[in-house]
């Protein structure tokens, strides 16, 4: 078996080295042949078929010194989502050697292709080279790509709930008795969120009325009746609605969902790259399956997901590319053990775990000012 890391430089296509131990790449950004037993990035799709024109315009080719480095997804005019391991060890001074091409079917770029240099890259601060946890990064382009469709990311909206408080006051013309106390109890129904349709929390309010004096309180589901005491107090009720802190959305796991992968490159482990963009359909597996395959020390279920199908997988060089469910990017091609191995699924960064980080990082790293 070969434990491979999904990235590759077009200048080199190397066989994988078999070993029972996983050796990690050094902090130095280097070509993959110099990494003993590298977890190599993926370049193409095993078992794939050619993509149609305009099917994945947002899919990008990341090049380093002109050679294919990784894939990525254009999710904003000036921002590309990719994998952290594609950039780990790259000196800041080498940023100018990176470029991104979008809207192309051909690896060599066709007439519709749009290419931009990279002004800046940001790796997740908690990226872990030992198990590839938090394998996510952003590229900031030197100038916007305005005329190419962007990939959709899982909805990062928050769901807010409200609570109602009720207070009461009275005015009397005679001796004042103790006033009734209205306690408001709020209950919430669980909400189920998906990546495509925002969910809201529905609140129901029960009003409980307690008294310690003569007034008799009757309650019903349609109205509240209060029998006045002999002093005929006037009761005024004020209702205030307060908004609580936002509750993070509960994204679905995507388990058993059909997903699409796409990329350029090797169609078998260590094989030849593909000159055209290939795609394939796989199935997202339940996290328990992924954990059994790789172990909990490598597969971090909260931040990763895995997907597979017989004879289909991402392979060397596809790193950083998207895993799509219903047209929404839910994963970033990250790592795996072999290509299309029947016993090991491909592993992807779980995008829903990073929507807040992606949004905040994009906002704090805008495109360079033009002119």
N, C-alpha and C positions, 0 to 999 in steps of 0.2 A: 504494500500500500504506500501511497505517497501523500504526505500532508502538504497541500499547496496553498499558496497565498495568491490571490487573484490579481496579479499585475505583471506587466512584461514590457521590455523595450524591444522595438522592432529590429534593432540591430542584432539581437540574440534570441534564439529559440533553443533552450537547453532541455535535456532530459532531466527528470526528477530523480533525486537521490533517495533511496529507501533507507529508513532507519526507524528504530523504535523510539528515539528521543527527538524532541523538537528543539532545534537550535534557532535562536532568534537573530534577526538582522541587527547589525550594529547601528549606532546612531548616525553613522556616516551615510549620506545618500550615495548609493553606488549602483552599478549595473548588477543585474541579478546573478550573473555567472560568478560573481565574486562572493556571493553569500553561500556559504556551505550549507547545503540542505535547506534552500530557501523555501518559504511559503510563497510560491510565485503567484502573481496576479493573473486574472483571467482576461483573455482577449476575445474570445469568440464563443459561439453557442454550439454545444454538442447536440446533434439531432435537430438542428434548426432549418428553417426554410427562409428564402429571401423575403425581406420586408418590402412593402409597397411604398411608392413615392408618397411622401407626406404622412406616413403612418407614425413615425417617431421623429418629428422635426426637432424636438427638444433634446434628443440624445446627442451627446457631445463626445468628440475625440479629444483627449488631453494628450498633448505632445510635449516631450522634453528634449530640447536640442533637435527637434524635427522628428524624433522617433516616438512611436506610440507608447504612451505611459499607462494610461487608464481610460475608463469611460467616465461619464458624468451626466447630469441632467440640468438643463437650463430652467430654473424656476422663477427667475426674475430677469428683467432686462439686462442687468449687470452682474448676476450671481449664478453660480453653478454649484450644485450639490454633488459631492463625491465622497470617496472613502479616505479616512485619515492616513491609512498605511500607504496610499499612493504618494503622499507628500512627506511622510516621516523621514527625517534626516536630511531633507533638502535645505541647504543654506538659504537664508533670506536673500543673499546676494545673487542667487541663481534664479530668482523669481522671473526675471526677464527672459529666461530660457524656456518658460512655459507658454503654451498657446492652447487655445480651445477652438474647435471647429464644430458648428452646429448645422442642422438642416442638410445633411448629406447621406446618401446611401452608400457611396463609394468611400473606402478608406482613404484613397488618394484625393478625395474631395471632388464633387461634381459642380456643374454650373450654378446650382442654387446654394451652394455652401457659403457660410458666413464664418470668417475666422477673426478672432480677437486675441491679443496678447493678454497676459495675466498681470494685473497691477499688484495683487496681494492675495495671500492665502491664509486661512485661519483653521488650525487643527483644534478639535475639541480638547479642552485643557485636561480632561481626564482620560485621554486615549491611553490604553494599556497594551503595550506590545506583547505581553506574555500570553494574553488570551484574546487579544483583538477586541476587547470591550470598548465601547464608545468610539467605534470606527466610523467617524463622520467628520467631514471638513467642508469648508466653503471656499470657492474661488471668487475673487472680485475682478471683473474684467476691466480692461483699460478704457473701454467705451461701450455703450449699451448696444444690445442687439434688439431692436424694436420690432422688427418685421417677422419674427419667428415665434410660433406658438410655444407657450411655456407649459411645463409639466404641472399637474395638479398635485398638491401635497395634502395629507389628511387635514381636515378642518381643525384649526387650533382655537376655535372660539371657546369661551367659557360659558357655563350655565349658571345663572344666578337664581337664588331662591329668595322669597320674601317672607317676612314674619309680620303678623299683625298684632299690635298692642292696643288694648282698649282701656280707657280711663273714664271715670264718671265723676261729675260734680253735681251739687244740688243747691237750690235756693229755697228757703222756707220762710213763712211769715210767722210761724209759731216755734215752739221748742223743737230743736233739731234732734232727730234720733240718729243712731248709727247708720251709715250708708251701706248699701249693698256693695260687695266686692265682686267685680267681674274679672275672672282669670281667663286669659286666652291661651289655649293650647294649640300649637301648630304641629301637624304631622306631615310627613313628606312621603311620597311614593318613590320608589326607586326609579331611576331613569335609565334608559338603554340608549347609548349613543352609537352612531355609525360614522364612518368617515365622509359620508355624502349628505347626510341630512341632520341638521342640528336637532337636539332633543331639549325639551324643557322640563323643569320640575314642577309638578302640580301640587299645590298646597291646599289643604282643607283646614278649616278653622272650627274648633268647638268652643263654645262659650259656656263656662261653668259659672253659676251665680251662687254666691254664699251670703247669708245674712245671719245676724244674731238677734234681730228684733222682730217685731210683729209682721212687717211686710212679708207677704207670701209670694214666692217666686215660682212661676210655672214656666217650663221650657218645652219647646217642640222643635221639629226640624224646619218649620216654616216661619215661626215667629216667636218672640219672647214677650210674655205677658207679666206685668208687674202690678200687683195690687198695692195701692198706696196705703200708707198708714193714715191714722186720723189727722195727722198734722198736714196732710196733703203736700208733701215735698215735691218740688219740681226737679226732675232728673234730666240732666243733659249729658249725653254720651258722645265722646270724641274718639274717633278711630284714626290711628296713625299707621302708615305702612312704611316699614324700614327695609332697606336692601342689605342683605348680608354679604359677606365676602364671597367672591366667585368660587365655585367648586370646579376643579379641573374635570374636563370631560373624560368619560370612561370609554376609551376606544375599544373596538372589538379586537379579538386576537387574530382574525382572518383564518383560523384553522379550517382546513378542508375547502378553502376557497381556491378557485382556479386563478392562476396568475400568469403573467407574460414576462419573459426575459428577452433581452436583445443585446447584441454587441457584434464586434468584428473579431476575427482571429481564428485561433485553433479550433478545429472541429473534433479533435481528439486530444487527450493529454499528451503534450509534447509534440503535437502535429503541426501542420502548416496553417497559417492564418488565412482568413477569408477576405477577399478583396471587396466584398459587399456586405451590407448589414444583414445579419440573420436574426431570426426570432424563433421562440419556441414557447409552448404552454406547459406549465408545471403546476403542481398542487402544493399549497401551503400545508405543512404538516403540523400536528399538535405538538406543543412544546415538550410534552413528555417523551415523544419519540426522539426528538432532537437530543434531549438530555441523555437518553439511553445510548444513543449512538456515540456521542462525544464525551459524556460525563459533565457534571455540573461545574467543574473547575474551568472547562473551556467554553461550554455553551452557557452563556449568561441569559437565562430565559426572559428576564425583564427587558433586556436591551437587544435581543436577537430573535430572529425567526429563521426557520429553514424550509426549503421547498425542494421537491423532486418529482420526477416522472421517469418511467422506464426509458433509458437511452437518451434522456434529455437533461441538460445541465449547463450552467455557465462554466467556463474553463479559462485557461491562462490568458490574461489580458482584459477580461470583462470587469475587473474590479472598478468600483465606483459607479457602475451603471445601475439602472433602476430595476426593481421588481414591482410590477404593476398589477393591481387588482381593480377591475372596472375602470381602468384609465387613471387611477390614482396611484402615485408612487408610495408604496408601503414599506419598501426595503431598499437597501443599498448593497450591491454585490460586495461581499467581504472576504470569505474564506471557505475552505472545505477540504475534504480528504479525497484526493483523486478527482476525476471528472466523470459524472454519470455513474458513479459506483453504486451498485445495488444495495450496499449496506450503509452508505453515508450520503446524506442530503447536502446540498449547497447551503451555506449559512449567509444570512443577510443581516445588516444593521436594521433594527426595528425603528422606522422613521417616527412613529407616533411617540416614542420615548424622547424625541428631540425636537418636536415642533416648536416648543418655547425657545430653546437654545437657537434654533435656526432663525426664527423670527427676530430675536433680540440681536443676534450676530449680524444679520442682514441690515437691520436698522442702524446699528452702530458702525457699520463699514460700508458706507455708500460708495457709489462709483466716483472716480476722480472727477473733479470739476473740469468741464470742457474749456478749451481755449487757454 
